[in-house]
Amino acid sequence: MTCTQVTKRDGSLAPFDGQKIRQAVAAAGRATNEFDTQEAQRLSAHVIGQLAGLACPGIETIQNHVEEALVVAGYWRTARAYIVYREQHARLRALRHTLVDVESTMDEYLEQRDWRVNANANQGYSLGGLILNVAGKVTANYWLSHVYSPEAGHAHREGDLHIHDLDMLSGYCAGWSLRQLLTEGFNGVPGKVEATPPRHMSAAIGQIVNFLGTLQNEWAGAQAFSSFDTYMAPFVRRDAMSYAAVKQAMQELIYNLNVPSRWGTQTPFTNLTFDWTCPADLREQIPYLGGEEMPFTYGDLQPEMDMINRAYIEVMMAGDAKGRAFTFPIPTYNITPDFDWDHPNTKRLFEMTARYGLPYFQNFLNSDLEPHMVRSMCCRLQLDLRELLKRGNGLFGSAEQTGSIGVVTVNCARLGHLHAGDEAALMARLDTLLALGRDVLEVKRKFVQRLIDQGLYPYTRRYLGTLRNHFSTLGVNGVNEMIRNFSGDADDITTPAGHAMAVRLLDHVRLRMAEFQEATGHLYNLEATPAEGTTYRFAREDRKRWPDILQAGTPEQPYYTNSTQLPVGYTDDPFEALARQEALQGKYTGGTVLHLYMNEAISSPQACKQLVRRALSNFRLPYITITPTFSICPKHGYLSGHHAFCPKCDAELLAQQAHAGCGCAAATGSSTRSNQEGAPA
């Protein structure tokens, strides 16, 4: 067999050219005067003969064969010079990777040619975005070239795995204790403005907004508070607040948390978890406001919790001045056995869900989760490290005083293509990548903890101090395409054989993570990473290397299905999706959620309530969302379903017998999370 193609260093294929080998060997011989052109031809022929049995050898492989031929032939000076030459050029290539081309970096952003400009749905094209983009490239190169190992940097650049949030020199996501903030106040950082514990709702809202916005600057991902309604209820009781006053406070909270005040002109990525009914472990506890003990317990405050929940829902339902839904804070509702399905607020909750699909529902009815776990992580100092724990509070939330130090996602589709039909080889390569991901996360944990101790994140040091309870997160991407490539497209994740393979894959990853956890003493979790930009990046990198690889999307815009989700558009039956995903979703110990996509708004709050109740009662999925399709017209606001143009505007124009365009095209989307599953928006 004759070698016809070579794999270049960027992964692309090029025609094999033996003349280049002859020229390189001859040049090496001339440089040392050890052999002539005729001997160079003989050595080159030997190398080309060895390459004949290889399919698409890489550049480094070819150079290894040249080096070996020189050593075997006894041309030691030439071999030594050749080795030095390779090393020097390897350093130059690494330097080019590290250096940032100022002109191209600026122009790519200004002309919006860089894929990163649109990779984050919460970041707009702006001066702040430009600053973040430029700084992010420098930071990413620092991580890859000066912090992580060369093997990790190579694996990331080659697309074997993806190290998330390289543009931030920080940890990933964090859950904070709202009770601690309200009890101690926003203070404790030398040289910064200090506030005493809040005595009134307005002061508490101000401190919450400042806290989440400030801590967001010290982390790459979501910032979360648990038990929001439970901990805020004492302010309502103490000041005998009217409903109008409570609603005004919720309006101030929501509007302020949707302002793009975060680095890079981004909105702070925030999550609030609502208990709905006071949790058993808090019912007998006494709140303190402004350092003063209150004459009631949290369990006495259900009417005040109801006011907060009603106000929050009504403000979120109303949207902004143009009727657009608020993106943040993402609300997570704890559905516990004592959840009141007939409360008036329940109708409001599911009316909001049916229209906008905003909430996440956390399943305490029929899953492995326990309500107290969202508050107890900071107290569990004697953890069984052989046990994989649940991180708590869903894909974009974290339980109190815990979170994730970082995320590494494995390109599973590539594994299926490279090891088609050989599951043992696939799992062996998966083990190699998981171990590499472990090493990345262990290095990051030590590095970020050192920066915390040095004071680079002053508020994290004040309110957290240690990463002991933060998880190292591993994720998978493109499992559906892995199965398709592995089976020659005979199966995918919807077939019995494909589904079984996906289960085996997740079980294998869980087993390895338990081993990592026991060996390192650090917490590990498995996440269904959203991979909004990563799923495209993996697909593009693979298409360059293997044009025949099976992918979703089009040849021009390929992508991989997120994690172990169903293929996009596979079913619009929510209960079929639930049945097919139940076994897989329960394998994840960190962030995961099943989005139940609807073609339009659900017919009624009652229908939405029944859907969620049946889903959580009959299926052991930890988190679900309902995601209806809706549109927003700048003039008429909310429109149920998908509309390229506003039908109300069209009707008005027809009535007026106008000739052309109302200039009122509706902005269409499947709620605020449409880009987190399947084909990212």
For each residue, the residues with C-beta under 8 A, 3 or more apart:
1: 52 53
2: 52
3: 6 16 48 51 52 54 55 56 57
4: 15 16
5: 13 14 15 16 56
6: 3 13 14 15 16 56 57 58 59 62
7: 11 12 13 56 57 58 59 545
8: 11 12 13 14 58 59
9: 58 59 60 93
10: 544
11: 7 8 158 159 541 544 545
12: 7 8 544 545
13: 5 6 7 8 56 545
14: 5 6 8
15: 4 5 6
16: 3 4 5 6 51
17: 20 21
18: 21 22 44 48
19: 22 23
20: 17 23 24
21: 17 18 24 25 44 47 48 62 66
22: 18 19 25 26 40 41 44
23: 19 20 26 27
24: 20 21 27 28 66
25: 21 22 28 29 40 43 44 47 66 69 70
26: 22 23 29 30 37 40 41 44
27: 23 24 30 31
28: 24 25 31 32 40 70 78 81 82 85
29: 25 26 32 33 34 35 36 37 39 40 75 78
30: 26 27 33
31: 27 28 78 81
32: 28 29 75 77 78 81
33: 29 30
34: 29 75 77 78
35: 29 39 40 43 75 78
36: 29 39 40
37: 26 29 40 41
38: 41 42
39: 29 35 36 42 43
40: 22 25 26 28 29 35 36 37 43 44
41: 22 26 37 38 44 45
42: 38 39 45 46
43: 25 35 39 40 46 47 66 69 70 73
44: 18 21 22 25 26 40 41 47 48
45: 41 42 48 49
46: 42 43 49 50 69
47: 21 25 43 44 50 51 62 65 66 69
48: 3 18 21 44 45 51 52
49: 45 46 52
50: 46 47 53 65
51: 3 16 47 48 54 57 61 62 65
52: 1 2 3 48 49
53: 1 50
54: 3 51 57 61
55: 3
56: 3 5 6 7 13
57: 3 6 7 51 54 61 62
58: 6 7 8 9 61 62
59: 6 7 8 9 62 63
60: 9 63 64
61: 51 54 57 58 64 65
62: 6 21 47 51 57 58 59 65 66
63: 59 60 66 67 86
64: 60 61 67 68
65: 47 50 51 61 62 68 69
66: 21 24 25 43 47 62 63 69 70 82
67: 63 64 70 71 79 82 83 86
68: 64 65 71 72
69: 25 43 46 47 65 66 72 73
70: 25 28 43 66 67 73 75 78 79 82
71: 67 68 74 75 76 79
72: 68 69
73: 43 69 70
74: 71
75: 29 32 34 35 70 71 78 79
76: 71 79 80
77: 32 34 80 81
78: 28 29 31 32 34 35 70 75 81 82
79: 67 70 71 75 76 82 83
80: 76 77 83 84
81: 28 31 32 77 78 84 85
82: 28 66 67 70 78 79 85 86
83: 67 79 80 86 87
84: 80 81 87 88
85: 28 81 82 88 89
86: 63 67 82 83 89 90
87: 83 84 90 91
88: 84 85 91 92
89: 85 86 92 93
90: 86 87 93 94
91: 87 88 94 95
92: 88 89 95 96
93: 9 89 90 96 97
94: 90 91 97 98 145
95: 91 92 98 99
96: 92 93 99
97: 93 94 141 144 145 157
98: 94 95 141 145 146
99: 95 96 141
100: 105 134 137 138 141
101: 104 105
102: 105 106
103: 106 107
104: 101 107 108
105: 100 101 102 108 109 133 134 137
106: 102 103 109 110 130 134
107: 103 104 110 111 113
108: 104 105 111 113 114 117
109: 105 106 112 114 117 129 130 133 134
110: 106 107 130
111: 107 108
112: 109 117 118 125
113: 107 108 117
114: 108 109 117 133
115: 118 119 533 536 537
116: 119 120 133 136 167 533
117: 108 109 112 113 114 125 129 133
118: 112 115
119: 115 116 532 533
120: 116 123 266 532 533
121: 532 675 681
122: 266 267 269 327
123: 120 126 129 132 260 264 265 266
124: 129 260 265
125: 112 117 129
126: 123 129 130 260 264 265
127: 130 131 265
128: 131 132 260 263 264 265 266
129: 109 117 123 124 125 126 132 133 264 265 266
130: 106 109 110 126 127 133 134
131: 127 128 134 135 264
132: 123 128 129 135 136 167 263 264 265 266
133: 105 109 114 116 117 129 130 136 137 167 264
134: 100 105 106 109 130 131 137 138
135: 131 132 138 139 167
136: 116 132 133 139 140 166 167 168
137: 100 105 133 134 140 141 167
138: 100 134 135 141 142
139: 135 136 142 143 166 167 168 169
140: 136 137 143 144 166 167
141: 97 98 99 100 137 138 144 145
142: 138 139 145 146 147 169
143: 139 140 146 147 148 163 166 169
144: 97 140 141 147 148 152 153 156 157 163 166
145: 94 97 98 141 142 153
146: 98 142 143
147: 142 143 144 443 444 447
148: 143 144 152 153 156 163 440 443
149: 152 153 439 443
150: 153 154
151: 154 155 436
152: 144 148 149 155 156 163 436 439 440 443
153: 144 145 148 149 150 156 157
154: 150 151 157 158
155: 151 152 158 160 161 433 436
156: 144 148 152 153 159 160 161 162 163 166
157: 97 144 153 154
158: 11 154 155 541
159: 11 156 162 411 414 537 538 541 542
160: 155 156 410 411 414 433
161: 155 156 408 409 410 411 433 436 437
162: 156 159 408 409 411 477 531 534 537 538
163: 143 144 148 152 156 166 406 407 408 440
164: 172 220 406 407 408 409 529 534
165: 168 170 172 220 221 406 407
166: 136 139 140 143 144 156 163
167: 116 132 133 135 136 137 139 140 220
168: 136 139 165 219 220
169: 139 142 143 451 456
170: 165 218 219 220 448 457
171: 174 219 220 403 404 405 406 444 448 460 467 470
172: 164 165 219 220 221 403 404 405 406 407 473
173: 219 220 221 222 223 224 396 398 403 404
174: 171 215 219 222 223 224 398 402 403 460 464 470
175: 223 224 225 226 374 392 393 397 398 399 400 401 402 403
176: 180 181 211 215 223 224 225 400 401 463 464
177: 180 181 375 378 400 401 463
178: 181 182 208 225 226 227 228 231 232 400
179: 182 183 227 231
180: 176 177 183 184 463
181: 176 177 178 184 185 186 207 208 211 463
182: 178 179 197 198 204 207 231 289
183: 179 180 197 288
184: 180 181 187 188 197
185: 181 194 195 196 197 198 207
186: 181 194 195 207 210 211
187: 184 194 195 196
188: 184 194 462 463
189: 192 194 458 459 462
190: 458
191:
192: 189 458
193:
194: 185 186 187 188 189
195: 185 186 187 198 203 207
196: 185 187 290 291
197: 182 183 184 185 288 289 290 291
198: 182 185 195 201 203 204 206 207 235 289 290
199: 203 238 289 290 292
200: 203 204 235 238 239
201: 198 204 205 232 235 236 239 241 245 246 249
202: 205 206 249 252
203: 195 198 199 200 206 207
204: 182 198 200 201 207 208 232 235
205: 201 202 208 209 249 252 253 256
206: 198 202 203 209 210
207: 181 182 185 186 195 198 203 204 210 211
208: 178 181 204 205 211 212 225 253
209: 205 206 212 213 252 253 256 257
210: 186 206 207 213 214
211: 176 181 186 207 208 214 215 459
212: 208 209 215 216 223 225 257 268 270
213: 209 210 216 217 257 261 262 268
214: 210 211 217 218 459
215: 174 176 211 212 218 219 223 459 460 463
216: 212 213 219 223 262 263 268 269 270
217: 213 214 262 263
218: 170 214 215 457 458 459 460
219: 168 170 171 172 173 174 215 216 223 403 460
220: 164 165 167 168 170 171 172 173
221: 165 172 173 269 396 404
222: 173 174 269 270 271 330 396 397 398
223: 173 174 175 176 212 215 216 219 268 269 270 271
224: 173 174 175 176 270 271 272 273 393 396 397 398 403
225: 175 176 178 208 212 228 231 271 272 273
226: 175 178 273 374 375 393 397 399 400
227: 178 179 230 231 273 274 275 279 282 374 375
228: 178 225 231 232 272 273 274 308
229: 232 233 274 275 276 305 308 309 312
230: 227 233 275 278 279 282 298 301 305
231: 178 179 182 225 227 228 234 287 298
232: 178 201 204 228 229 235 236 308
233: 229 230 236 237 298 301 304 305 308
234: 231 237 238 287 289 294 296 298 301 304
235: 198 200 201 204 232 238 239 241 289
236: 201 232 233 239 241 246 301 304 307 308
237: 233 234 240 294 296 300 301 304
238: 199 200 234 235 289 294
239: 200 201 235 236
240: 237
241: 201 235 236 245 246 249 307
242: 245 246
243: 246 247 307 310 311
244: 247 248
245: 201 241 242 248 249
246: 201 236 241 242 243 249 250 307 308 311
247: 243 244 250 251 311 314 315
248: 244 245 251 252
249: 201 202 205 241 245 246 252 253 311
250: 246 247 253 254 308 311 312 315
251: 247 248 254 255 315
252: 202 205 209 248 249 255 256
253: 205 208 209 249 250 256 257 329
254: 250 251 257 258 312 315 316 326 328 329
255: 251 252 258 259 320
256: 205 209 252 253 259
257: 209 212 213 253 254 267 268 270 328 329
258: 254 255 267 320 326 327 328
259: 255 256 267
260: 123 124 126 128 265 266 267
261: 213 267 268
262: 213 216 217 265 266 267 268 269
263: 128 132 216 217 266
264: 123 126 128 129 131 132 133
265: 123 124 126 127 128 129 132 260 262
266: 120 122 123 128 129 132 260 262 263 269
267: 122 257 258 259 260 261 262 327 328
268: 212 213 216 223 257 261 262 328
269: 122 216 221 222 223 262 266 328 396
270: 212 216 222 223 224 257 328 329 330
271: 222 223 224 225 328 329 330 331 332 393 394 396 397 398
272: 224 225 228 329 330 331 332
273: 224 225 226 227 228 331 332 333 334 362 374 393 397
274: 227 228 229 309 312 331 332 333 334
275: 227 229 230 278 279 305 334 336 371
276: 229 305 309 333 334 335 336 339 340 345
277: 302 305 336 338 339 340
278: 230 275 282 283 298 299 301 302 305
279: 227 230 275 282 283 334 336 371 372 375
280: 283 371 372
281: 285 371 372 375
282: 227 230 278 279 285 298 299 375
283: 278 279 280 297 298 299
284: 297 299
285: 281 282 297 298
286: 293 294 296 297 298
287: 231 234 294 296 297 298
288: 183 197 291 292 293 294
289: 182 197 198 199 234 235 238 292 294
290: 196 197 198 199
291: 196 197 288
292: 199 288 289
293: 286 288
294: 234 237 238 286 287 288 289
295:
296: 234 237 286 287 300 301
297: 283 284 285 286 287 300 301
298: 230 231 233 234 278 282 283 285 286 287 301
299: 278 282 283 284 302
300: 237 296 297
301: 230 233 234 236 237 278 296 297 298 304 305
302: 277 278 299 305 306
303: 306 307
304: 233 234 236 237 301 307 308
305: 229 230 233 275 276 277 278 301 302 308 309
306: 302 303 309 310 343 345
307: 236 241 243 246 303 304 310 311
308: 228 229 232 233 236 246 250 304 305 311 312
309: 229 274 276 305 306 312 313 345 349
310: 243 306 307 313 314 344 345 348
311: 243 246 247 249 250 307 308 314 315
312: 229 250 254 274 308 309 315 316 331
313: 309 310 316 317 345 348 349 352
314: 247 310 311 317 318 348
315: 247 250 251 254 311 312 318 326
316: 254 312 313 319 325 326 331 352 356 358
317: 313 314 348 351 352 355 356
318: 314 315 323
319: 316 322 323 324 325 326 637 638
320: 255 258 323 324 326
321:
322: 319 632 634 637
323: 318 319 320 632 637 638
324: 319 320 632
325: 316 319 356 358 632 671 672
326: 254 258 315 316 319 320 358
327: 122 258 267 330 672
328: 254 257 258 267 268 269 270 271
329: 253 254 257 270 271 272
330: 222 270 271 272 327 358 360 396 397 672
331: 271 272 273 274 312 316 358 359 360
332: 271 272 273 274 359 360 361 362 393 394 397 623
333: 273 274 276 349 359 360 361 362
334: 273 274 275 276 279 339 362 364 371 374
335: 276 339 361 362 363 364 365 612 616
336: 275 276 277 279 339 364 365 371
337: 364 365
338: 277
339: 276 277 334 335 336 365
340: 276 277 343 346
341: 346 609 613
342: 346
343: 306 340 346 347
344: 310 347 348
345: 276 306 309 310 313 348 349
346: 340 341 342 343 349 350 609
347: 343 344 350 351 605 606 609
348: 310 313 314 317 344 345 351 352 605
349: 309 313 333 345 346 352 353 359
350: 346 347 353 354 605 606 608 609 612
351: 317 347 348 354 355 605 608
352: 313 316 317 348 349 355 356 358 359
353: 349 350 356 357 358 359 602 605 608 612 626
354: 350 351 601 602 603 604 605 607 608 626 628
355: 317 351 352 601 628 630 638 640
356: 316 317 325 352 353 628 630 671 672
357: 353 598 625 626 627 628 670 671 672 673
358: 316 325 326 330 331 352 353 671 672
359: 331 332 333 349 352 353 625
360: 330 331 332 333 394 395 396 397 593 623 624 625
361: 332 333 335 612 616 623 624 625
362: 273 332 333 334 335 369 393 394 622 623
363: 335 366 367 369 616 620 621 622 623 624
364: 334 335 336 337 367 369 370 371
365: 335 336 337 339 616 617
366: 363 616 617 618 619 620
367: 363 364 586 620 621 622
368: 390 586 620 622
369: 362 363 364 373 390 392 622
370: 364 373
371: 275 279 280 281 334 336 364 374
372: 279 280 281 375 376
373: 369 370 376 377 390 392 399
374: 175 226 227 273 334 371 377 392 393 399 400
375: 177 226 227 279 281 282 372 378 399 400
376: 372 373 379 380 399
377: 373 374 380 392 399 400 401 402 469
378: 177 375 400 401 402 469
379: 376
380: 376 377 383 469
381:
382:
383: 380 387 389 523
384: 387
385: 517 518 521 523
386: 514 517 518
387: 383 384 514
388: 510 513 514 517 524 525 526 589
389: 383 523 525 589
390: 368 369 373 525 589 590 622
391: 398 399 402 403 404 471 525 589 590 591
392: 175 369 373 374 377 397 398 399 402
393: 175 224 226 271 273 332 362 374 397 398 399
394: 271 332 360 362 397 591 592 593 622 623
395: 360 527 528 530 591 592 593 623 676
396: 173 221 222 224 269 271 330 360 591
397: 175 222 224 226 271 273 330 332 360 392 393 394
398: 173 174 175 222 224 271 391 392 393 402 403 404
399: 175 226 373 374 375 376 377 391 392 393 402
400: 175 176 177 178 226 374 375 377 378
401: 175 176 177 377 378 464 469
402: 174 175 377 378 391 392 398 399 469 470 471
403: 171 172 173 174 175 219 224 391 398 470 471
404: 171 172 173 221 391 398 407 470 471 472 473 525 527 590 591
405: 171 172 441 444 445 448 467 470 471 472 473
406: 163 164 165 171 172 440 441 444 445 472 473
407: 163 164 165 172 404 473 474 475 527 529
408: 161 162 163 164 436 437 440 441 473 474 475
409: 161 162 164 474 475 476 477 529 531 534
410: 160 161 415 430 433 434 437 474 475 476 477
411: 159 160 161 162 414 415 477 478 538 541 542 560
412: 415 416 430 476 477 478 479 481 482 505
413: 416 417 477 478 479 481 482 485 538 539 542 549 550 551 560
414: 159 160 411 417 418 478 538 542 549
415: 410 411 412 418 419 426 429 430 482 486
416: 412 413 419 420 426 481 482 483 484 485 486
417: 413 414 420 485 486 542 546 549 550
418: 414 415 426 429
419: 415 416 422 423 425 426 429 486
420: 416 417 485 486 487 488
421: 486 487 488
422: 419 425 426
423: 419 426 427 486 501 504
424: 427 428
425: 419 422 428 429
426: 415 416 418 419 422 423 429 430 486
427: 423 424 430 431 508
428: 424 425 431 432
429: 415 418 419 425 426 432 433
430: 410 412 415 426 427 433 434 505 508 509
431: 427 428 434 435 512
432: 428 429 435 436
433: 155 160 161 410 429 430 436 437
434: 410 430 431 437 438 474 509 512 513 516
435: 431 432 438 439 512
436: 151 152 155 161 408 432 433 439 440
437: 161 408 410 433 434 440 441 474
438: 434 435 441 442 472 474 516 520 524
439: 149 152 435 436 442 443
440: 148 152 163 406 408 436 437 443 444
441: 405 406 408 437 438 444 445 472 473 474 524
442: 438 439 445 446 472 520 522
443: 147 148 149 152 439 440 446 447
444: 147 171 405 406 440 441 447 448
445: 405 406 441 442 448 449 467 470 472 522
446: 442 443 449 450
447: 147 443 444 450 451
448: 170 171 405 444 445 451 452 467
449: 445 446 452 453 466 467
450: 446 447 453 454
451: 169 447 448 454 456 457
452: 448 449 455 456 457 460 461 464 465 466 467
453: 449 450 461
454: 450 451
455: 452 458 461
456: 169 451 452
457: 170 218 451 452 460 461
458: 189 190 192 218 455 461 462
459: 189 211 214 215 218 462 463
460: 171 174 215 218 219 452 457 463 464 465
461: 452 453 455 457 458 464 465
462: 188 189 458 459 465
463: 176 177 180 181 188 215 459 460
464: 174 176 401 452 460 461 467
465: 452 460 461 462
466: 449 452 469
467: 171 405 445 448 449 452 464 470
468:
469: 377 378 380 401 402 466 523
470: 171 174 402 403 404 405 445 467 523
471: 391 402 403 404 405 523 524 525 590
472: 404 405 406 438 441 442 445 516 522 523 524 525
473: 172 404 405 406 407 408 441 524 525 526 527 529 590 591
474: 407 408 409 410 434 437 438 441 509 513 524 525 526 527
475: 407 408 409 410 526 527 528 529 531 563
476: 409 410 412 479 505 506 509 526 528 529 563 564
477: 162 409 410 411 412 413 529 531 534 535 538 560 562 563
478: 411 412 413 414 481 482 535 538 539 560 561
479: 412 413 476 482 483 493 502 505 561 563 564
480: 483 484 492 493 498 552 560 561 564 565 566 567
481: 412 413 416 478 484 485 550 551 552 560 561
482: 412 413 415 416 478 479 485 486 505
483: 416 479 480 486 487 491 492 493 498 501 502
484: 416 480 481 487 489 491 492 498 550
485: 413 416 417 420 481 482 488 489 549 550
486: 415 416 417 419 420 421 423 426 482 483 491 501
487: 420 421 483 484 490 491 497 498
488: 420 421 485
489: 484 485 492 550
490: 487 497
491: 483 484 486 487 495 497 498 501
492: 480 483 484 489 495 498 567
493: 479 480 483 498 499 502 561 564 565 566 567
494: 498 499 566 567 570 580
495: 491 492 498 499
496: 499 500
497: 487 490 491 500 501
498: 480 483 484 487 491 492 493 494 495 501 502
499: 493 494 495 496 502 503 580 583 584
500: 496 497 503 504
501: 423 483 486 491 497 498 504 505
502: 479 483 493 498 499 505 506 564 584
503: 499 500 506 507 583 584 587
504: 423 500 501 507 508
505: 412 430 476 479 482 501 502 508 509 564
506: 476 502 503 509 510 526 564 584 587 588
507: 503 504 510 511 587
508: 427 430 504 505 511 512
509: 430 434 474 476 505 506 512 513 526
510: 388 506 507 513 514 526 587 589
511: 507 508 514 515
512: 431 434 435 508 509 515 516
513: 388 434 474 509 510 516 517 524 525 526 589
514: 386 387 388 510 511 517 518 524
515: 511 512 518 519
516: 434 438 472 512 513 519 520 522 524
517: 385 386 388 513 514 520 521 522 523 524
518: 385 386 514 515 521
519: 515 516
520: 438 442 516 517
521: 385 517 518
522: 442 445 472 516 517
523: 383 385 389 469 470 471 472 517
524: 388 438 441 471 472 473 474 513 514 516 517
525: 388 389 390 391 404 471 472 473 474 513 588 589 590
526: 388 473 474 475 476 506 509 510 513 587 588 589 590
527: 395 404 407 473 474 475 588 590 591 592
528: 395 475 476 562 563 564 565 585 588 591 592 593
529: 164 407 409 473 475 476 477 534 562 563 591
530: 395 562 675 676 677 680
531: 162 409 475 477 534 535 538 560 562 563 680
532: 119 120 121 535 675 676 680
533: 115 116 119 120 536 537 680
534: 162 164 409 477 529 531 537 538
535: 477 478 531 532 538 539 559 560 561 562 680
536: 115 533 539 540 557 558 559 680
537: 115 159 162 533 534 540 541
538: 159 162 411 413 414 477 478 531 534 535 541 542 560
539: 413 478 535 536 542 543 551 552 553 558 559 560
540: 536 537 543 544 558
541: 11 158 159 411 537 538 544 545
542: 159 411 413 414 417 538 539 545 546 549 551 558
543: 539 540 546 547 549 551 555 558
544: 10 11 12 540 541
545: 7 11 12 13 541 542 549
546: 417 542 543 549
547: 543
548:
549: 413 414 417 485 542 543 545 546
550: 413 417 481 484 485 489
551: 413 481 539 542 543 558 559 560
552: 480 481 539 558 559 560 561 567 568 678 679
553: 539 557 558 559 679
554: 557 558
555: 543 558
556:
557: 536 553 554
558: 536 539 540 542 543 551 552 553 554 555
559: 535 536 539 551 552 553 679 680
560: 411 413 477 478 480 481 531 535 538 539 551 552
561: 478 479 480 481 493 535 552 565 566 567 568 678 679
562: 477 528 529 530 531 535 565 676 677 678 680
563: 475 476 477 479 528 529 531 588 592
564: 476 479 480 493 502 505 506 528 581 584
565: 480 493 528 561 562 581 677 678
566: 480 493 494 561 570 571 577 580 581 678
567: 480 492 493 494 552 561 570 678
568: 552 561 678 679
569: 678
570: 494 566 567 577
571: 566 576 577 580
572: 597 598 599
573: 576 577
574: 577 578 596 598 611 615
575: 578 579 614 615
576: 571 573 579 580
577: 566 570 571 573 574 580 581 594 596
578: 574 575 581 582 594 596 615 618 619 621 624
579: 575 576 582 619
580: 494 499 566 571 576 577
581: 564 565 566 577 578 584 585 594 621
582: 578 579 585 586 619 620 621
583: 499 503 586 587
584: 499 502 503 506 564 581 587
585: 528 581 582 588 592 594 621 622
586: 367 368 582 583 620 621 622
587: 503 506 507 510 526 583 584
588: 506 525 526 527 528 563 585 591 592 622
589: 388 389 390 391 510 513 525 526
590: 390 391 404 471 473 525 526 527
591: 391 394 395 396 404 473 527 528 529 588
592: 394 395 527 528 563 585 588 622 623
593: 360 394 395 528 623 624 625 676
594: 577 578 581 585 621 623 624 625
595: 624 625 627 673 676 677
596: 574 577 578 611 615 624 625 626 627
597: 572 627 629 670
598: 357 572 574 601 602 626 627 628 629
599: 572 629 641 642
600: 628 629 630 640 641 642
601: 354 355 598 628 629 630 640 641
602: 353 354 598 607 608 611 626 628
603: 354 607
604: 354 607 608
605: 347 348 350 351 353 354 608 609
606: 347 350 609 610
607: 354 602 603 604 610 611
608: 350 351 353 354 602 604 605 611 612 626
609: 341 346 347 350 605 606 612 613
610: 606 607 613 614
611: 574 596 602 607 608 614 615 626
612: 335 350 353 361 608 609 615 616 624 626
613: 341 609 610 616 617
614: 575 610 611 617 618
615: 574 575 578 596 611 612 618 619 621 624
616: 335 361 363 365 366 612 613 619 621 624
617: 365 366 613 614
618: 366 578 614 615
619: 366 578 579 582 615 616
620: 363 366 367 368 582 586
621: 363 367 578 581 582 585 586 594 615 616 624
622: 362 363 367 368 369 390 394 585 586 588 592
623: 332 360 361 362 363 394 395 592 593 594
624: 360 361 363 578 593 594 595 596 612 615 616 621
625: 357 359 360 361 593 594 595 596 671 673
626: 353 354 357 596 598 602 608 611 612
627: 357 595 596 597 598 670 671 673 674
628: 354 355 356 357 598 600 601 602 640 670 671
629: 597 598 599 600 601 641 642 668 669 670
630: 355 356 600 601 638 639 640 641 668 669 670 671
631: 638 639 641 642 643 646 666 667 668 669
632: 322 323 324 325 637 638 639 666 667 668
633: 636 637 639 643 646 648 649 664 666 667
634: 322 664 667
635: 646 648 649 664
636: 633 639 646 648 649
637: 319 322 323 632 633
638: 319 323 355 630 631 632
639: 630 631 632 633 636 643 646 647 648 666
640: 355 600 601 628 630
641: 599 600 601 629 630 631
642: 599 600 629 631 668
643: 631 633 639 646 647 666 668
644: 665 666 668
645: 649 650 662 664 665 666
646: 631 633 635 636 639 643 649 650 662 664 665 666
647: 639 643 650 651
648: 633 635 636 639 651 652
649: 633 635 636 645 646 652 653 662 664
650: 645 646 647 653 654 662
651: 647 648 654 655
652: 648 649 655 656 662
653: 649 650 656 658 662
654: 650 651 657 658
655: 651 652
656: 652 653
657: 654
658: 653 654 662
659:
660:
661:
662: 645 646 649 650 652 653 658
663:
664: 633 634 635 645 646 649
665: 644 645 646
666: 631 632 633 639 643 644 645 646
667: 631 632 633 634
668: 629 630 631 632 642 643 644
669: 629 630 631 672 674 681
670: 357 597 627 628 629 630 673 674 681
671: 325 356 357 358 625 627 628 630 674
672: 325 327 330 356 357 358 669
673: 357 595 625 627 670 676 677
674: 627 669 670 671 681
675: 121 530 532 680 681
676: 395 530 532 562 593 595 673 680
677: 530 562 565 595 673
678: 552 561 562 565 566 567 568 569
679: 552 553 559 561 568
680: 530 531 532 533 535 536 559 562 675 676
681: 121 669 670 674 675
